[in-house]
């Protein structure tokens, strides 16, 4: 079993690496409403403007060097400016 403190440290490390969110491979978000770690969970809140992105099909988290840290295929229609809540939980695998 991995100690909770180590899982928290890993979440903090990931928080330090995430520099931007890229939607649909083209729209970059670098301003976060919230970007924080609580316990072993990284929380990201960011605005998706409907005028720019009416449908989200891909969410990528990237570092400052544009390396993809996380990639998720999604299908999220955006009807109005949208406050996205994205969480990453660090946990021990089986």
C-alpha positions in Angstrom: 0.0 0.0 0.0 1.3 3.5 -0.9 1.1 6.1 1.8 -1.5 8.9 1.3 1.3 11.5 1.6 3.1 10.0 -1.4 -0.1 10.0 -3.4 -0.5 13.7 -2.5 3.1 14.4 -3.5 2.4 12.8 -6.9 -0.7 14.8 -7.4 1.3 18.0 -6.6 3.9 16.9 -9.1 1.3 16.5 -11.8 -0.2 19.9 -10.9 3.2 21.4 -11.4 3.5 19.8 -14.9 0.1 20.7 -16.2 0.5 24.1 -18.1 -2.5 24.0 -20.4 -5.6 22.3 -21.7 -6.0 21.8 -25.4 -9.5 21.2 -26.7 -10.1 19.4 -30.0 -6.4 19.6 -30.8 -6.5 23.3 -31.6 -8.0 25.5 -28.8 -5.6 26.2 -25.9 -6.6 27.2 -22.4 -3.9 28.5 -20.0 -6.0 30.5 -17.6 -7.6 28.3 -14.9 -10.3 29.5 -12.6 -9.0 26.9 -10.1 -5.9 24.6 -10.3 -5.2 23.0 -7.0 -4.6 19.8 -5.2 -6.6 18.5 -2.2 -5.3 15.2 -0.7 -4.6 13.1 -3.8 -6.9 14.9 -6.2 -5.9 17.5 -8.8 -8.8 19.9 -9.6 -8.9 22.0 -12.8 -11.6 24.5 -13.5 -11.6 26.4 -16.8 -14.0 28.2 -19.0 -14.9 26.8 -22.4 -16.3 29.6 -24.6 -19.2 28.5 -26.8 -18.2 31.0 -29.5 -14.9 29.1 -29.9 -15.8 25.5 -29.1 -19.5 24.4 -29.7 -18.6 20.7 -29.3 -15.6 19.2 -27.3 -14.4 15.9 -28.8 -10.9 15.8 -27.3 -9.4 17.1 -24.0 -5.6 17.0 -23.7 -3.6 18.2 -20.7 -0.1 19.4 -21.8 3.0 20.6 -20.1 4.9 23.8 -21.1 6.9 21.9 -23.8 3.6 20.7 -25.4 4.0 17.1 -24.2 0.7 15.4 -23.8 0.2 14.3 -20.2 -3.4 13.1 -20.5 -5.7 12.6 -23.5 -9.4 11.9 -23.3 -11.9 11.4 -26.2 -15.2 12.9 -25.2 -18.5 14.1 -26.6 -19.5 17.3 -24.8 -21.9 19.7 -26.5 -21.4 23.3 -25.3 -24.6 25.4 -25.4 -23.3 28.4 -23.5 -20.0 29.4 -22.0 -19.2 26.4 -19.8 -17.2 26.1 -16.5 -15.5 22.7 -16.8 -14.5 20.8 -13.7 -11.9 18.2 -14.4 -10.3 16.0 -11.7 -7.4 13.7 -11.7 -7.2 11.3 -8.8 -3.8 9.7 -8.0 -4.3 6.2 -6.7 -2.5 2.9 -6.3 -3.1 0.4 -9.1 -3.8 -3.3 -8.7 
